[in-house]
Amino acid sequence: QNWADPEEGELAELPTVSGVCEDYMDMVSKHAMPNQKGLPIHPKLAASINYMATNQLQEQAINATADKYMAPENCNSLNVPAVNNPIWGNMSPSSRGQEIKLQRILKLLTAGITAVARTAVGVDMPEELQDALALLCNTQYEINNFRKSIIKPALNPKFAGLCKPGKTQPPSLLFGEDLPKQVKDLDEEAKALGLIKVPGYTKPHHPHRQHPYTSTGQSYHNRSAGGE
């Protein structure tokens, strides 16, 4: 399937711009955002979707619905990966609160993916169903990367590489089962970079510069992951 941007002739009709002199309408319409809308769906279905997407639904009913669609035993990627314990211990209360909310969103999302997947009959799926699964699964991947970006400030800067988006997301733990090895590799990399010196370079000294973090001149260091 071609995911490239649509050709110029494929764009929907440009919006009507009110309050613009007719002589300048062509110029304004040329730069106005196009109204890209798809074909209509059944009016009653559209009304239901519009309501559910814009109104808070009953939490108890939503949780009960999500519980109906547990991750298939042969599809562990639809589990919500937990934060590795050493990193969880370094997170602030506000970061933990955000993380808990994102885990709840992911639980609902993965239940939705499971429900959609169970509508398929074998591997023969209509294109719309294939597209739905691709979009929903990519949303899951993006949210897991977003979780890492929120956790990043809790880490020692030299371990910030742990939060880089990966090509794959481990299913059980957000930072993978090999966290100690990743930390060791990043620590050795930081030490190696510290040995590289530019010939003739001397770090500038600013005796009168104020320290940005404390009034006593003591700098602030984040705690490292893994209790190091």
N, C-alpha and C positions, 0 to 999 in steps of 0.2 A: 504494500500500500504506500502511496506517495504522501509523505507528511510535509512536503515543502509548502511554502506560502502559495496561495492561489494566484493564478495569473490575473492581470488587470481586468480582463473581461469577465472573470468569474466572481468579482466582488458584487455584493448586493447593492441595490440602488442607494445612492447617496441620500442622506436625510434632508428633509425640508427645513430650511433655516428661516424662521420667522423674524420679522422686523428688519430685514435687509433690503436695501434698495434693489429693484429688479435689475438695474444696470450692472450691479456688482455681484449678482447671484452666482454667475459662473465662477468667478474668482473665489468666492466664499465656499461654494460647494466642492471646488477642487481640493481644498485643504481640510474640509470637515471630515470628522470620523465617520466611516461608513456604517450603516446599520446592517450588520451581518447576522441574519436570523435564518434558522432552518425551517423546514416544512412544519406546519402545525401538527399537533397530536390531538387526540380526542379531547374535546372541551372539558369533560368531567375529570379526566385524568390530569389535564393541565391545571385545573383548579385545585385538585388534591395536592399535586406536587408544589404548586405555588404556596399553599398553606403550610405544608410540612417544612418547606425550606425557609420560611420566614417567621415561624412561630415556635416557641418552646413547647416541646411535646412532654407528655407525662414520663418522668424519669423511670418510674417503676415499670411502666409498659415497655419502654425502650430497652431497659435492661433485660426484661423477660424475653423480648424478641431476640436480642443479641445472644442470649444463652441458648436459644434454639439452634444456633449455627456455630457449633464448636469447630475448631480447625480440624480438617480431616487428618487421620493418623499418618497418612503418607504425604502430608503437605505441611511440614513443620515451619515453613516460611510464613505461615499465617498466624503464628504465635507472636505475642508482643515481647520483644527482647527486653530483659531487665537490665538495669544499670549495674555494672560490676561493683561489688561491695567496696573495694578500696576507693573508687571514685565517688560512690554515693556518700561515703563518710566525709569527703571534703566539700560537699555541696552545701551552700547556704540554705536556710529554710525557704527563702523565696524561690530559689532555683529548684528545690525539691517540690514545692507546690506547683510550679510550672510543669515539671516533669510528670507529676501525677496526673495533671489535666491532659497532657499529651498522650499518656498511656491510655487514658479512658477513651480519647478520640480514636486511637489506634484500635482499641478493642472493638468499638462500634464499626470502624472501617473494615477490619478483617472479617467481622461477622457478615458485613454486607458483601464482601468479596466471596465468602463461602456460599452465601445464599445465591448469588449470581451464578457461581460455578456449578451449583447443584441443579440449575435449570438446564444445563447442557446435557444432551443425549450423546454419550460417547465423545468422540473428538469432532463430530460434525456440528459446527456451530454457525449460526448466521453471522454475517460481518459485524452487525451491531453488537452482538454479544462478545465477539472477539475484541472489538474496540473498547467496550465497557471494562472488560477484565484488564486490558492493557493500561487504560487510564487510571483505574482504581489501584492496581498494583504499583504503578509508578508513583501515585500519591502516597502510598505506604512507604516507599523507598525515600521520597523527599521528606516526609515527616520524621523518619529516623535520622536523616542527616540534620534536620533542624534541631532535633533533640541534642545532638552533639554540639551544635553551635551555641546552645543555651548553657551547656555544661562547661564549655571551654574556659570561661573566666575563672572557674574554680580550680583550674590546674596550674601547676608551675609552668611558666612560659615555655620552657624547653621541652615540655611534653605536649605542647599544643598540636603537634602533628597527629596525635591520637584522634583529633576531631576532624581531620580532613575527610571529605566525602570519599567513600570507597566504591570500587566498582561492584562489590558485592556486600551484602549486609548479613553478618552471622545471625542465625535465627534465635539463639538462646540468650546471648549476652550482647548488649549494645556495642561493646568494644572488643568482642570476641573472646574465645577461650584462652588465647595466648597473650593476655594482657601483660604478664610479667616479662615475657620476651620482648614485646613491643617497647615497654618502658626501658628495658636494658639497652636495646638497640638505639633508642633515641638519646639515652644518657651517654652512650659511647660516641654517638654522632656529635653531640654537643661538646664533649671533651675534645674530640678531634678538630672541630671547628675552632676551638679555643687555642689550639696550637698553631693555627695559621695566622701569621702576622704579615702585614704589608711592610716591605722594607722602607725604612725611613719614616714610618708613620708613628706619631706620638699622640696619644689620646689627649684632647684639649682639657686644660684645667681651668675651672671657673670658680675661684675661691669665694666670690661674692654672690654666686647664684644661690637662690633660695631652694631648699628641697621641696618638691611638690607634694609630698605626702604627709609630712609631720613638721611641726614647728620646732622640734628639737634637733632636726638634722638627721634623724634615723630613717633609713629607707624601709619600704615595706616589701616583704617577699611573700608571695603566695605559697601555701603548702603544696607539696608535691603529691602526685597520685601514688597510691600504694604505701603511704606512710613514710616515704623516703625523705 
